[in-house]
Amino acid sequence: MTNTAKEVAKRAGVSPATVSRVFNNQSLVSQAIRQRVMQAAQQLDYAPRSANRHHIIALLIPDSQRHPYNGYIWSCTSALVDQIVTQGFSVQIIPTNVIHLLDQPNITGIISLVYDEEDWQDWPNDRHLPLVNINAQTPHIPNSVTVASDSVQGMQLAIKHLVDRGHKRIGMFTKGVSDTYCANYRQQAFKDVGIELGLSPSDLIIQHAITKSDHYEAIGKLVRHEVTAIICPGEDSGVIAAYILNLFNCLIPTNMSLISQEIQQMSEYYLPQHTTLKQDFTGMANQAINCLEQMIQNEKPSQEVLVPYTLIERETVRDLRVI
């Protein structure tokens, strides 16, 4: 009987995914673990049948005609491609309008940035490739898991930052496709964390805009509700909110505080510079690849892996305690 990566992993006290990394010469493995794996492989007379370079990961992205690409898609795609290649895999980017390309025989797994549930309606029952969703869920698809930014932890950072500076009535502006995993998760986290931190439910106001024409009404309603701060999840939501507030002659941060989502090499150049929540795209990419490797090795990873946000303090939050 031929020994497998699982037997080597068990002998070395590591996961099969780590064995794969060792034999693909990835730099993420310490020298001590590498030696332990190689020793176990030698004892079991194990030789890998293939290397990661023969494995193609499909990176599934939205159809740009239906969902124009924004800062989130570019940032996440860039981090994923960088990490997939760094870890020794090949990558093929596939938009959902040519989703049939997933059925090529050399595709060994999928990492998806698709967030609109309509795009999953025609998923065939005989497509059994392991699937890792980024900031989305597909519970109806077997062999799929989720890697997401931790919205509860992110809202704790943002709302506490505002509450500590005297804000007692806070709004949230979200936009795009409604009733998605990400939108629902963020909105629920906003409510739960706000109440946890002592705010009344009536002082936590959410406005969601589905189309571009809805943006003005959504921001206008938050202003009329007399919130003193707006949290804007979504990499381009903050700049939209800032533009509309300026049209309303509502100055940031004098009349309204704003916490947006970090856009690399942009948020720090807005005037004023935006205080932001930053998603760890590299961290999510590494977690996604790790989950995919585990599924390729027939392991069962966690159904949901959460990656923390970072709060970057700049100039768009006013301290209401200072007169």
N, C-alpha and C positions, 0 to 999 in steps of 0.2 A: 504493500500500500504506500502511495506517494504522500509524503508529509506536505502540509499546507501552511499558509501564513498564520492560520489560527493556532496550529501546534507550536510554531516558532514563537508566536506572541505569548502563548501560555507558558512556555519554557522560560522566556525572557522576562515575564512579568509586565508586559506592555500590551497595547491594543494592536490588532491586525493593521490598522491604519498607520501606526508608527513603524511597523515592519515594512510597509509599502514605502514610507518616506525614506527609510534607511537604504532600501535597495534602489531608490530613485535618486540617491545622493543629494537629498534636500538639506539645506543648511539649518533648518528649524530643529534638528535633533542634536542633543548634546553628545559629546564624544563618549561619555560613560555609557549612555543608553545605546549608542551606535555599536560599541564594542560588545555590549551584552547581547544585542540582537545577532550580531555576526557570529558570536560564540555559540549561541543557541542554534542558529542555522547550520553551522558546521557540525555540531553534535547530531543533528537530525538529518544531515545530508540533504538540506533543502536548497533548491535553486529556483528563483522566481521565473514564472513562465513568460512574463511580459513586464514592461516598464511603463510608467505613466505617460511617456512620450507617445505611446501607441494608443492612449486613451484620449478621446476628444470629448470635452465638456461643451455641451450646447448652452449658450447664454441666450435665454429667451427674453426678448424685449417687446414692448408694445408696438403696434402698428402706428407709425408717425402720422399717418393720415387721419386716424381717429383720435390719437392722443399725442399732440405735438410734444416733442422732447423739451425738457426743462432742466434746471440745474440739478435736480435730484437724479434724473436718468443719466446725465453725463457723469456726475460725480461717482455714482454707484457703478456704472459700467467701467469707468476708468480704473477704479480700485479692484474690481473683479478680474478684469483682463490682466492687470499687473500681477495679481496674486496667483491666478491660475497658471500663467506662464512661469512665474518664479518657482512654483511648486512642481514644475516638470510636466504639466499637462499641455495639450493643445486645446485651442478654443475656437468655436465657430459661433458667431453671432447670428441669431435667427429671429427676425420679426414675426409677429403672430400672423401676418397676412401670408406667410409661406411656412406655416407651422408644420406642414407635411414633411419638411426637411428633417424633422426630428426622427423620422423613421429610417434614416440612413443606417446601415449596419455598423458603422464605425462610431456612432454616438454611444457613449457609455453612461451618461448621466446628464441631468439638466439643472441649471440654476436659473430661476425665473425672476424677472423684475415686473411681471404682469400683475396689475392690481385690479383690473376690471373683470368681475366674475363672468360677464358675457363671453369673454375670450376662452373660457374653460368649458362651455356648454357642449361642444362637439368633441370632447376628448374621448378617443376610442377606448373601449374596455380592454383591448388586447395590447395597449401600449404600457409596458411594465417598467419602463426606465425609472430609476430613482430620481426624485424631484425635490429640490430645495427651493422654497419660496423666500424671497426677501421682502419683508414688511407686508406679507399677504398670507392667506391660508387657502388650502384646497382640501378640506376634510373628506370630500367625495372621491378623491383620487387616492387609491392605495399607494403605499410606499412614498409618501410625501411628508415633508416636515417644514417647519418655519424657522427662519432666523430673522429677528426683528430688533429694532431699537426699542429700548425699555421706556415706553411712554409714561408709566407710573413714576419711575425714577426721574425722567426728564421733567415732568410736571412738578414734582417735588422741588427740583432745583429752581424752576422758573417762578412758581407761585410763592415759594418761600422768599426768594429774592425780592419779590414785589411786596409781600406782606411785611417783611422786615423793614421796608422803607415807607410804611404807612398806607399802602394801597388796600382798600377794603371792598372795592367794587371792580371786578376784573372781567374783561371780555375775551372771547376766543374767536378768531376768524379762520375758517377753513374753506376750501374750495375744491371743485372738481367732482369726480364721480362720487355720488353719495352711497351710503350703506355698504362701504367696503370694510374689510378687517381693520385697515389702518385708521380710517376716519372714525369708525366706531370706538376703537381702542383708545385713540387720543381724546375723543370727546368724553368718554366715560372716566378716563384717568383725570381729566381736567375737573370734572364734577367731584369725584371721590377725594382727590387730593385737596381741593379747595375747602371742602367740608371738614376734612381731617385737620386742616390748618386754622379752623375756626371761623371760616366765612359762611354766611347764610347762602342756601341754594339760590335765593332770589338775587344774590349779588354775584352770581357766576353765570354769565350770559354768553350763549353760543350763537353765532350767525354763520350759516353755511351758504356759499354761493356755488351754484352748479354751472352757470354760464358766465361769460365775461360781463354781460349786461347786468348780472346780479351783484357784481362786486361793489358797485357804488351804493346800492340799497343796503347791502349787508353792513358795510362800514358806517353808513349813515345811521342805521338803527343802533349800532353800538355807541355812537356819539350821542344820540338822543336818549339812550338809556343812562347816560352820564357815567360811563365807566371811566376810570382814571388810567387804565392800562389795557393793552391788547396783546395777547399772545398769538403768534401767527405760525402754526406748524406748516411745513411745506417750504421747500427751499426758495420759491419765488413769491410766496404769499406776503412776506414782510415788505418787499419793495412795492408791491401793488397797494398794500395798506398805506404805506408812507406816501405814495403818490396821491391817493384819494384824500387822505387827511390834509395834505397840502392844498388840494383844490377846495376843501372845506375851510381853509384858513385855520386849521387846527395844528398848531406848531408842536413838533416833537423836540424835546420832552416837556416843554413848558406847559402845553395844554393836554398832552397825551403821551404816556410812556408806551414803549413798544419793545417786545422781545420777539425777534424773528428767528429763522433757522439759518445757520451758517452756510454761506456760499463761499467756497475757498477762493481767495484772491479777489473777492468782491465786497463782502460785508464790511470789511475794515475801511473801504474807500467811499462808502456812502457818507453823505453829510446830513445829520450827524452820523458818526460811526455806530452801527447797530450792535446792541447787546444781543447775543444769540445763543441758541441751543445748537450744539454741533453733534451730528451723527458720526459715529466711528465707522466709516465705510470700509477701511482696511480691516478693522476688527470683525465686521460682519462678513466680509469676503473670506477671511481665514476660517471663521466658524462654518460658513456655508460649504467650503471645500472639505473641511474636516468631517462634517455630517455626510457629505456625498461619498467620501472615501469609505466611511464606516458602512454605508449602505451597499457600496460596490463589493465590500468584503463580507456582505450578508450579516453585518451587525445591525443592531437597532439603536440609533441615536435618540436623544431626547426629542420629543415631539415639537417642542418650542424652545429655542435658545434666545435669550434676551441679552442685548449688548448695551452698556450704559452710554448716556449722553454726557457731554461736558458743557458747562455754562461758561461763556466768554463775556466778561463784563466790559462794556465800552461806554457809550454816551447817551443811549436812548431811554434810560430809566431815571425818572426824577425822584429824589428823596423828598417825600411829602412832609417828613418830620422837620425839615429845615425851612424856616419861615424867611 
